[in-house]
Amino acid sequence: MNRSDYSDTQLRVIDSENKRILVSASAGSGKTTVMIERIATLLRDKKCGLGEMLVCTFTKSAASDMRAKLYCKLSAMGLKSMLSELVRADISTIDSFCQKTVKRYFFELGIDPEFEVSDEEESKIMLGEAIKTVVENNTEYKEVSELMSGRSGYVFFDTLKKACDDMRTKGDTDKTFCYDENVSQKIEKYFNRKKERLKERILHIQSGGCGEVAEIFLKALDNETSLPRISTSKLGMEQEVCVNLLKTDVKAFLSEVGDYKRTVKQESGFIDVIYDAARDVLNEYGDAKKKACKLDFADLEALMLKLLHTPVAEQLRKKYKYIFVDEYQDSSAIQEAIIGSFAREDGLFLVGDVKQSIYRFRLADPTIFLRKYNAYVPAGQAEDGQPRKVLLSKNFRSRQSVLDGCNAIF
């Protein structure tokens, strides 16, 4: 592509030098093409060399694709002398970058330089074995497991695994892991819908001459207390049938709410036990990895963060003039801390689309993107040295009829 093929907004991104920039790029807006062009332009203008750039992508496939596209771009620009450097260029996932750096500076961390990285499946199996070992050898954990989920133990094991994941990323003092806010909200909505339907029926009998009985029903529902005895001797036959049917349904609802509250109260008493079990599991898991000379991806990130509290951080800051982060909306808190530890104020390029954030289950935190988007100044209004944002919203991938149809629906 020639410069004339880019929009003014895309050129603003490509030509922004020595700036900390956030690009909010919608689907089909050419974000990868723009990033490639920006990298190639910096290289062509000799602002830096390939060895002074760090390009982080979310997947290994994306990293390979980025490398291939950059190869074609540099060839088209006549920068063939740089092609041999592409093999060694730091274009990778952040996990691969952490692995490379941790392995290089192993002596700063006091770890075995011959460590291997276990993949997700292997890590899952090893953690599962650690959970099984810890629970089977502790009577209290076994009892809580059966109380929470019967002999299958599924609920307890799933909660324990989530606790382990959260403790590794949020620290050893966070006890919020036992609660799934989404599930709680769904249950609350479920009860509210049922309550509203019952209230509609109560208002119906109220308008039919059963005002006193209706008040009793409404009070029990609002306070979620047991339904007192209701006399129907003064009611007509049709009214009595309606009241008795409603009484049955209100009692069933209040019983259901009561059961749920008792379950929550009981399970809240298990938090400390789960917390202790998670700590024991992580110790067991750590021993198993040490014995096998293995590290998982969470270990790599934790060790990398530890490494960046040493003089290595300054070495990396001097080495990398420019850092590019693709799919920034799926960054996690620890990944944000890692990049922030050595990124220069004038050489950070972040690109993503918060609407495409799909990796919350991998601890991605889209609010990191949103905080920067809200704090950064629009590029056209930013003063020198101010972090800026650019919105790439035009879709070049789809026909206008497709876009019009989608916009009409969403």
C-alpha positions in Angstrom: 0.0 0.0 0.0 1.1 3.6 -0.7 0.5 6.5 1.7 -2.3 7.7 -0.5 -4.2 4.4 0.2 -4.4 5.3 3.9 -7.0 7.5 5.6 -6.0 10.6 7.4 -6.7 8.9 10.7 -4.5 5.9 9.8 -1.7 8.3 8.8 -2.0 10.0 12.1 -1.2 6.7 13.8 1.6 5.8 11.4 3.3 9.1 11.7 3.0 9.6 15.5 6.7 9.6 16.6 8.0 9.6 20.2 4.5 9.3 21.6 2.6 7.1 24.0 -0.4 6.2 21.9 -3.5 4.1 22.3 -5.4 3.0 19.2 -9.0 1.9 19.6 -9.5 -0.1 16.4 -12.8 -1.5 15.4 -13.1 -4.8 13.5 -12.0 -4.4 9.9 -10.4 -1.0 10.4 -6.9 -2.1 9.3 -5.1 -2.1 12.7 -2.6 -4.8 11.8 -1.8 -3.1 8.5 -1.3 0.3 10.3 0.9 -1.3 12.9 3.1 -2.9 10.2 3.3 0.4 8.4 4.3 2.2 11.5 7.0 -0.3 12.4 8.4 -0.3 8.8 8.3 3.5 8.7 10.3 3.7 11.9 12.9 1.3 10.5 13.1 3.0 7.1 13.6 6.4 8.8 16.3 4.9 11.0 14.5 5.9 14.2 15.5 2.5 15.6 16.6 -1.0 14.6 14.6 -4.2 14.8 16.6 -5.2 17.8 15.3 -2.1 19.6 11.6 -3.1 19.2 9.4 -5.4 21.2 6.2 -6.5 19.4 3.7 -8.4 21.7 0.8 -10.3 20.1 -1.8 -12.4 21.9 -1.2 -15.7 20.1 1.8 -17.5 18.5 -0.2 -17.6 15.2 -0.6 -13.8 15.3 3.1 -13.4 15.9 4.0 -15.6 12.9 1.5 -13.7 10.8 2.9 -10.3 11.9 6.5 -11.5 11.1 5.5 -12.7 7.6 3.6 -9.4 6.8 6.6 -7.3 8.1 8.9 -9.4 5.9 6.7 -8.6 2.8 6.5 -4.9 3.7 10.3 -4.5 4.3 10.9 -6.3 1.0 8.5 -4.0 -0.9 10.2 -0.9 0.7 13.6 -2.2 -0.5 14.9 -2.7 3.1 16.2 -6.2 2.3 19.2 -5.8 4.5 16.9 -6.0 7.5 15.2 -9.3 6.5 17.8 -11.5 8.1 17.2 -9.7 11.4 13.5 -10.7 11.4 14.4 -14.2 12.5 15.8 -12.8 15.8 13.4 -9.9 16.2 11.3 -9.9 19.4 7.9 -10.5 17.8 6.1 -12.9 20.1 3.4 -13.4 22.7 4.2 -11.9 26.1 4.5 -15.4 27.6 7.2 -16.2 25.0 9.0 -12.9 25.8 8.8 -13.7 29.5 10.2 -17.2 28.9 13.1 -15.8 26.9 14.0 -13.1 29.4 13.6 -15.4 32.5 15.8 -18.0 30.8 18.5 -15.4 30.0 18.6 -13.9 33.5 18.0 -17.1 35.5 21.0 -16.3 37.7 19.2 -13.2 39.0 16.3 -15.4 40.1 18.2 -18.4 41.4 16.3 -20.9 39.3 17.4 -23.9 37.2 18.4 -22.7 33.7 17.3 -26.0 32.3 13.6 -25.5 33.2 10.9 -26.4 30.7 7.5 -24.7 30.3 4.5 -26.9 30.6 1.6 -26.2 28.3 -1.9 -25.5 29.5 -3.0 -29.2 29.4 0.0 -30.4 31.3 -0.4 -27.7 33.9 -4.1 -28.5 34.3 -3.2 -32.2 34.9 -0.5 -31.4 37.4 -2.7 -28.9 39.3 -5.5 -31.5 39.4 -3.2 -34.1 40.8 -2.1 -31.6 43.5 -5.7 -30.9 44.5 -6.5 -34.6 44.6 -3.5 -35.3 46.8 -4.1 -32.5 49.2 -7.9 -33.2 49.7 -7.4 -37.0 50.1 -4.9 -36.5 52.8 -6.9 -34.0 54.9 -10.1 -35.0 56.7 -11.4 -31.5 57.0 -11.1 -30.8 53.3 -12.9 -34.1 52.5 -15.8 -33.2 54.8 -16.2 -29.7 53.3 -16.0 -31.2 49.8 -18.9 -33.6 50.6 -21.0 -30.9 52.3 -20.6 -28.5 49.4 -21.2 -30.9 46.5 -21.9 -34.5 47.7 -19.5 -37.4 47.1 -18.7 -36.2 43.5 -16.9 -33.1 45.0 -17.3 -31.2 41.7 -18.4 -27.9 43.2 -15.6 -28.0 45.9 -12.9 -28.9 43.4 -14.0 -26.2 40.9 -14.1 -23.6 43.7 -10.7 -24.7 44.9 -9.2 -24.5 41.5 -10.6 -21.0 41.0 -9.2 -20.0 44.4 -5.8 -21.2 43.4 -5.9 -19.2 40.1 -7.0 -16.1 41.9 -4.4 -16.4 44.7 -1.6 -16.7 42.1 -2.7 -13.5 40.4 -4.2 -11.4 43.3 -2.0 -12.5 46.1 -2.5 -14.5 49.3 -5.0 -12.1 51.0 -7.9 -12.0 48.5 -10.8 -14.0 49.6 -13.3 -13.0 47.0 -12.7 -16.1 44.8 -15.6 -18.1 46.2 -18.2 -15.8 44.8 -19.2 -15.7 41.2 -20.8 -12.2 40.8 -22.4 -13.2 37.5 -24.1 -16.2 39.0 -25.3 -14.2 42.0 -26.8 -11.5 39.8 -28.6 -14.1 37.6 -30.0 -15.8 40.7 -31.2 -12.4 42.1 -32.9 -11.6 38.7 -34.5 -15.1 38.7 -36.0 -14.4 42.2 -37.1 -10.9 41.3 -38.9 -12.1 38.2 -40.8 -14.7 40.2 -41.6 -12.2 42.9 -43.0 -9.7 40.3 -45.2 -12.4 38.7 -46.6 -13.3 42.1 -47.3 -9.6 42.9 -49.2 -9.3 39.7 -51.5 -12.2 40.8 -51.8 -10.6 44.3 -52.9 -7.3 42.8 -55.5 -9.2 40.7 -57.1 -10.8 43.8 -56.8 -7.4 45.6 -58.9 -5.8 42.9 -61.4 -8.7 43.2 -62.3 -7.9 46.8 -59.5 -9.7 48.7 -57.6 -6.6 49.9 -56.9 -7.8 53.4 -55.5 -11.1 52.2 -53.5 -9.4 49.5 -51.8 -7.2 52.1 -50.7 -10.3 54.0 -49.2 -11.8 50.8 -47.4 -8.6 49.8 -45.9 -8.1 53.3 -44.6 -11.7 53.3 -43.0 -11.3 49.9 -41.4 -7.9 50.6 -39.9 -9.1 53.9 -39.3 -12.7 52.6 -40.7 -14.1 55.8 -43.0 -17.1 56.5 -46.6 -16.7 55.4 -49.0 -16.6 58.4 -52.2 -18.5 58.5 -54.8 -17.0 56.2 -58.5 -17.5 56.8 -60.7 -17.9 53.7 -64.0 -18.5 55.5 -65.4 -15.1 54.5 -64.4 -15.5 50.8 -66.6 -16.6 48.0 -65.8 -19.9 46.3 -64.0 -18.4 43.3 -62.0 -16.1 45.6 -61.1 -19.0 47.9 -59.7 -21.1 45.0 -57.6 -18.2 43.7 -56.2 -17.4 47.2 -55.4 -21.1 48.0 -53.5 -21.5 44.7 -51.6 -18.3 45.3 -50.9 -19.4 48.9 -49.3 -22.6 47.6 -47.1 -20.7 45.1 -46.1 -18.0 47.6 -45.1 -20.6 50.2 -43.1 -22.5 47.6 -41.3 -19.2 46.5 -40.5 -18.3 50.1 -39.2 -21.8 50.8 -37.0 -21.6 47.7 -35.6 -18.2 48.8 -34.9 -19.5 52.3 -33.1 -22.6 51.0 -30.9 -20.4 48.9 -30.0 -18.0 51.8 -29.2 -21.0 54.0 -26.9 -22.4 51.3 -25.1 -19.1 50.9 -24.7 -18.8 54.6 -23.3 -22.3 54.9 -20.9 -22.0 52.0 -19.6 -18.6 53.3 -18.4 -20.6 56.4 -16.3 -22.7 54.1 -14.2 -19.7 52.8 -11.4 -20.1 55.3 -11.2 -23.8 54.7 -11.0 -23.4 50.9 -8.4 -20.6 51.4 -6.2 -23.0 53.5 -6.7 -25.8 51.0 -5.7 -23.6 48.1 -2.5 -22.6 49.9 -1.7 -26.3 50.5 -2.5 -27.1 46.9 -0.2 -24.4 45.5 2.6 -25.7 47.8 2.0 -29.3 46.5 1.8 -28.1 42.9 5.0 -26.0 43.3 6.9 -29.1 44.7 5.7 -31.2 41.8 6.9 -28.6 39.3 10.2 -28.2 41.0 10.8 -31.9 41.0 10.0 -32.1 37.3 11.9 -28.9 36.6 8.8 -27.3 35.1 7.3 -23.8 35.1 3.9 -22.8 33.9 2.9 -19.5 32.2 1.8 -18.0 35.5 5.2 -18.8 36.9 6.9 -17.1 34.0 4.9 -13.9 34.5 5.5 -13.9 38.3 9.2 -14.5 37.8 9.4 -11.8 35.1 7.8 -9.3 37.4 10.3 -10.3 40.1 13.1 -9.8 37.6 11.9 -6.3 36.8 12.7 -5.3 40.4 16.3 -5.8 39.6 18.7 -3.8 37.3 17.4 -5.9 34.5 14.4 -3.4 34.2 16.8 -0.6 33.3 18.6 -2.8 30.8 15.3 -3.6 29.0 14.3 0.1 29.1 17.6 1.0 27.3 17.2 -1.8 24.8 13.7 -1.3 23.6 13.0 2.2 22.2 9.5 1.1 21.0 7.1 -1.4 22.4 4.0 -2.5 20.5 1.1 -4.4 22.2 -1.6 -5.9 20.0 -5.0 -7.0 21.3 -4.4 -4.8 24.3 -8.0 -5.2 25.5 -7.1 -8.8 26.6 -4.1 -7.8 28.7 -4.1 -8.9 32.4 -3.1 -6.9 35.4 0.3 -8.7 35.7 1.0 -8.3 32.0 0.3 -4.6 32.3 2.7 -4.3 35.2 5.4 -6.2 33.3 5.2 -3.9 30.2 4.9 -0.8 32.4 8.0 -1.6 34.3 10.4 -0.9 31.4 8.3 0.9 28.7 9.6 4.4 27.8 7.2 7.3 28.1 7.6 8.2 24.5 7.6 4.8 22.8 4.6 2.7 23.7 2.0 1.8 21.1 -1.1 0.0 22.3 -3.9 -1.2 20.0 -7.1 -3.1 20.7 -10.9 -3.0 20.7 -12.6 -3.4 24.1 -15.7 -4.8 22.3 -13.6 -7.8 21.2 -12.4 -8.7 24.7 -13.1 -12.5 25.0 -10.5 -13.8 27.4 -11.8 -12.9 30.8 -11.4 -16.6 31.7 -7.7 -16.2 31.2 -7.7 -13.2 33.6 -7.8 -10.6 30.8 -9.0 -7.3 32.2 -10.6 -4.9 29.6 -10.9 -2.2 32.2 -7.2 -1.6 31.8 -7.9 -0.6 28.2 -10.9 1.5 29.2 -9.0 3.4 31.9 -6.3 4.5 29.4 -9.0 5.3 26.8 -10.7 7.6 29.3 -7.5 9.2 30.5 -5.7 9.8 27.1 -6.3 12.9 25.1 -7.6 12.7 21.5 -4.6 12.9 19.2 -5.8 16.1 17.5 -6.0 17.9 20.9 -2.9 16.5 22.7 0.0 18.6 23.6 3.7 17.5 23.3 4.4 14.7 25.8 0.7 13.9 26.5 -0.4 10.3 26.0 -2.9 10.3 23.1 -5.7 8.1 21.7 -6.8 7.6 18.1 -10.1 5.9 17.1 -10.0 3.8 13.9 -13.7 3.2 13.3 -14.0 2.9 9.5 -14.5 -0.7 8.4 -12.6 -1.6 5.2 -13.4 -5.3 5.3 -17.2 -5.5 4.7 -19.6 -4.2 2.1 -21.6 -1.1 3.0 -24.9 -3.1 2.9 -23.5 -5.5 5.5 -22.4 -2.6 7.8 -25.8 -0.9 7.4 -27.6 -4.1 8.3 -25.4 -4.7 11.4 -25.8 -1.0 12.5 -29.6 -1.3 12.2 -29.7 -4.3 14.5 -27.0 -3.3 17.0 
